[in-house]
Amino acid sequence: DQNLDISDAVCVLGFLFLGGPERLPCGDGSVSGAGNVSLADWQPDGKVDLSDAVGLLQFLFSGGPPHPLGSECTGILECPEACGG
């Protein structure tokens, strides 16, 4: 929805551990797709996992560092709808 909030962490956790949502928002929807890694890899280690949801929650609620791409909307490969298209 182009808003960074707790629902983004919930989405990543749901995808990783509950099977829902069925796909992530970019490209083929997989956890290994380049767009989804760019979008959700909060701990820039090249993969999307529990640490990324935790990093996002730390940013939102306890002064943790921002996403590696910065705090401004940035275009992401395989995610043409990011930043309003």
BAFI-3210 file (N, C-alpha, C; in Angstrom, 3 decimals, decimal comma, padded with zeros to 6 digits):
// residues 85
n [1|2|3|4|5|6|7|8|9|10|11|12|13|14|15|16|17|18|19|20|21|22|23|24|25|26|27|28|29|30|31|32|33|34|35|36|37|38|39|40|41|42|43|44|45|46|47|48|49|50|51|52|53|54|55|56|57|58|59|60|61|62|63|64|65|66|67|68|69|70|71|72|73|74|75|76|77|78|79|80|81|82|83|84|85]
n.u [000,808|002,156|002,800|004,797|004,499|003,319|001,917|003,481|005,598|004,058|003,082|005,464|006,155|003,862|004,013|006,431|005,977|003,290|002,094|000,573|000,422|000,092|002,026|004,773|005,006|006,491|007,708|007,932|006,776|008,156|010,263|012,881|013,099|014,514|013,363|011,748|013,673|015,156|013,153|012,306|014,529|015,698|017,859|020,611|021,475|021,079|018,930|015,534|014,217|013,349|014,846|014,609|011,943|012,025|013,963|012,566|010,435|011,906|012,859|010,424|009,406|011,382|013,530|015,383|017,749|017,179|015,844|018,170|018,098|017,421|015,350|013,639|011,273|012,196|012,864|012,379|013,700|011,706|009,420|007,371|005,229|006,058|006,625|004,562|004,448]
n.v [-001,209|001,130|002,355|002,363|000,327|-001,539|-003,574|-004,410|-005,856|-007,887|-009,061|-010,144|-011,980|-013,608|-014,669|-016,100|-017,945|-018,757|-019,223|-017,336|-014,047|-015,641|-014,920|-012,665|-009,083|-008,402|-009,136|-012,588|-013,256|-014,745|-015,552|-015,382|-013,778|-011,028|-008,440|-008,724|-009,372|-006,968|-005,259|-006,344|-007,128|-006,204|-006,465|-006,321|-008,959|-010,424|-012,155|-012,973|-013,165|-014,052|-012,159|-009,848|-008,982|-008,457|-006,408|-004,386|-003,960|-003,036|-000,627|000,758|000,907|001,175|002,831|001,690|001,107|002,559|001,118|-000,490|000,734|003,284|005,999|007,261|006,834|004,417|003,264|-000,137|-003,015|-005,257|-004,416|-002,500|-000,996|000,179|003,179|004,576|003,760]
n.w [000,000|-000,168|002,214|005,038|007,693|010,589|009,361|007,248|008,398|009,527|007,182|006,031|008,057|008,045|005,450|005,613|007,737|007,995|005,580|004,307|003,273|000,016|-001,787|-002,191|-002,848|-005,231|-008,565|-009,251|-006,886|-005,076|-002,234|-002,876|-005,090|-006,863|-006,584|-004,287|-002,400|-002,387|-001,447|001,071|002,552|005,264|006,963|005,486|004,046|001,820|001,786|002,696|005,823|009,243|010,682|009,197|009,440|012,175|012,204|010,822|012,630|014,817|013,746|013,404|016,034|018,038|017,445|015,688|012,935|009,631|006,560|004,313|001,782|002,347|003,600|001,883|-000,801|-003,113|-006,354|-007,304|-008,701|-010,550|-009,293|-010,307|-009,344|-007,038|-005,280|-006,512|-009,141]
ca.u [000,000|003,107|002,959|005,601|003,889|003,389|001,351|004,560|006,255|003,085|003,070|006,670|006,035|002,824|004,540|007,479|005,615|001,885|001,625|-000,297|-000,061|000,678|003,158|005,239|004,464|007,274|008,108|007,221|006,186|008,958|011,134|014,220|013,054|015,347|012,554|011,339|014,862|015,415|012,081|012,104|015,787|016,008|019,217|021,061|022,299|020,735|017,805|014,426|013,963|012,815|015,605|014,144|010,728|012,460|014,600|011,505|009,742|012,813|012,830|009,140|009,004|012,417|014,645|016,353|018,193|016,270|016,113|019,427|017,875|017,136|014,000|012,828|010,796|013,213|012,435|012,893|013,612|010,574|008,322|007,073|004,219|006,702|006,709|003,492|004,499]
ca.v [000,000|002,235|002,906|001,499|000,200|-002,870|-004,569|-004,922|-006,911|-008,979|-009,705|-010,962|-013,096|-014,497|-015,377|-017,033|-018,954|-019,157|-019,503|-016,289|-014,143|-016,694|-014,376|-011,325|-008,167|-008,117|-010,193|-013,869|-013,416|-015,645|-014,958|-015,217|-012,849|-009,839|-007,325|-008,972|-009,256|-005,532|-004,648|-006,871|-007,498|-005,108|-006,761|-006,599|-010,162|-011,088|-013,080|-012,494|-014,104|-013,493|-010,977|-008,674|-008,513|-007,882|-005,129|-003,431|-003,618|-002,198|000,707|001,398|001,073|001,383|003,627|000,913|001,747|002,481|000,123|-000,200|001,615|004,620|006,271|007,805|005,811|004,090|002,284|-001,480|-003,967|-006,202|-003,843|-001,219|-000,232|000,880|004,645|005,093|003,289]
ca.w [000,000|-000,215|003,555|005,886|009,011|011,174|008,448|006,402|009,169|009,622|005,866|005,901|008,998|007,535|004,289|006,025|008,728|007,992|004,228|003,813|001,895|-000,805|-002,543|-001,847|-003,854|-006,426|-009,496|-009,205|-005,560|-004,239|-001,234|-003,451|-006,214|-006,650|-006,098|-002,912|-001,555|-002,244|-000,681|002,420|003,212|006,171|007,453|004,114|003,919|000,575|001,921|003,508|006,909|010,471|011,102|008,457|010,108|013,453|011,893|010,501|013,871|015,602|013,145|013,653|017,430|019,048|016,956|014,921|011,698|008,483|005,513|003,608|000,636|002,843|004,083|000,794|-001,726|-004,099|-007,344|-007,051|-009,801|-010,478|-008,512|-010,961|-008,608|-005,934|-005,425|-007,354|-010,517]
c.u [000,847|003,224|003,744|005,003|003,938|002,831|002,420|005,324|005,335|003,021|004,267|006,571|004,985|003,305|005,532|006,967|004,183|001,334|000,671|000,243|000,689|001,892|003,526|004,949|005,232|007,509|007,260|006,610|006,999|009,837|012,535|014,252|013,799|014,554|012,143|012,515|015,180|014,408|012,098|013,379|016,284|017,413|020,005|022,052|021,929|019,623|016,742|014,120|013,446|013,539|015,145|012,858|011,080|013,112|013,590|010,774|010,615|012,839|011,548|008,926|010,122|013,671|015,729|016,717|017,166|016,684|017,409|019,270|017,560|015,684|013,095|012,385|011,814|012,656|013,123|012,661|012,480|009,392|007,920|006,035|004,809|006,806|005,690|003,621|005,653]
c.v [001,267|002,984|001,914|001,489|-001,253|-003,946|-005,157|-006,036|-008,125|-009,757|-010,631|-012,185|-014,102|-015,320|-016,448|-018,197|-019,471|-019,487|-018,462|-014,933|-015,224|-016,227|-013,004|-010,401|-008,008|-009,360|-011,437|-014,159|-014,270|-014,866|-014,716|-014,275|-011,561|-008,663|-007,503|-008,918|-007,781|-004,877|-005,073|-007,204|-006,352|-005,243|-007,184|-007,761|-010,982|-012,106|-012,452|-013,555|-013,358|-012,209|-009,709|-008,112|-007,862|-006,519|-004,044|-003,001|-002,749|-000,767|001,443|001,767|001,338|002,083|002,852|001,607|001,610|001,367|000,500|000,715|003,042|004,792|006,911|006,666|005,647|003,065|000,948|-002,343|-004,950|-005,672|-002,503|-000,380|000,487|002,361|005,194|004,753|003,784]
c.w [000,000|001,109|004,393|007,281|009,463|010,242|007,516|007,114|009,295|008,308|005,705|006,819|008,534|006,358|004,713|006,859|008,667|006,612|003,676|004,191|001,114|-001,580|-001,998|-003,026|-005,163|-007,283|-009,404|-007,836|-004,613|-003,267|-001,786|-004,658|-005,898|-006,083|-004,651|-001,951|-001,338|-001,317|000,789|003,184|004,082|006,748|006,220|003,996|002,688|000,661|002,812|004,552|008,137|010,888|010,387|009,055|011,442|013,221|011,580|011,763|014,776|015,062|013,517|015,116|018,430|018,516|016,232|013,623|010,569|007,522|004,788|002,395|001,049|003,238|003,033|-000,128|-002,860|-005,078|-007,115|-008,287|-009,541|-009,680|-009,103|-010,211|-007,406|-006,252|-006,410|-008,821|-011,267]
res [d|q|n|l|d|i|s|d|a|v|c|v|l|g|f|l|f|l|g|g|p|e|r|l|p|c|g|d|g|s|v|s|g|a|g|n|v|s|l|a|d|w|q|p|d|g|k|v|d|l|s|d|a|v|g|l|l|q|f|l|f|s|g|g|p|p|h|p|l|g|s|e|c|t|g|i|l|e|c|p|e|a|c|g|g]
***
